[in-house]
Amino acid sequence: MTAPTQYPAPEQTRAAWDTIAPAFDRNITPHTLLFGDRILSRVRLDPGTRLLDVAAGSGALALPAARRGAQVVAVDIAPAMVDRLARRARAEGLTAVRALVMDGEHLELDDNTFDVSVSLNGVSLFPDLRRGLAEMQRVTRPGGTVLVAAFAQPQKAEFIAWTAGALRAAVPGFVPLPTDPPPLPFQLADPDRFTAKLREAGLEDVAVRGEVLDMSFDSAAQLLDAVRSSHPIGAGWIAGLTGPQTAEVTQILDGMLRERSGGGQGAVLHTELNIGTGVVPSGRPGSR
């Protein structure tokens, strides 16, 4: 029997994301902001739509939603992420964005408050996924929509898979991502499991579809910065490298980028996401 997986305490999670927040905002959010509108096309957003973004990072969904006229509440466990999101909203003059520090497994929000609740690689990182989805369902009004976007299989996130391959080649004893159970970022990689989890959360009309995010990297150094910034797991991979190992990994990745681009310096890498949607039933207990 597989031993229970030990997950960090919320305080450790908060500290880890606070540490990488500036680099995440600089290296990851510009990519995901480009994809935010495509994700949000799966739900109806009218001017005045009340939208909640759970584990919002620095605004990949919250900001595009506000640009389309939604009244947005964006929450994240990491104060540094919330600060970065608020800065971006102010810089764009998006006054309809409220950025709050909040644990997505324990939302301090009333039932039936939002028309739409969304999360991009957010609730899918929660150790208690069941509770996170149930909380999104609880705060969304009957007839409203819950949308969750999460990584597909690790090999289909090329910026991660390529880096893991280079690390295996350059670092003796490097251990890639486990598969049973998978690390939290990939716990919704199986569309059937994803569908089941949304239904278990009490949602109806559930659908899970794939989308591909294109990420352009000018160099191996930029790619490594993205991996380092994307998640504490990636930060740990890169932090442990010696100087010679970093040089070898960089050389391997540069070669892979040149091969992809046909000899050019940079290249476009693809990341596949699963996007799940479901509707809160009108007959939910406590609904009006």
Helices and strands as residue ranges (DSSP letters): H 10-27, H 29-40, E 50-54, H 62-67, E 71-76, H 79-92, E 97-101, E 114-120, G 123-125, H 129-139, E 140-151, G 154-156, H 158-170, G 184-186, H 191-200, E 204-217, H 220-230, H 232-239, H 243-261, E 267-279
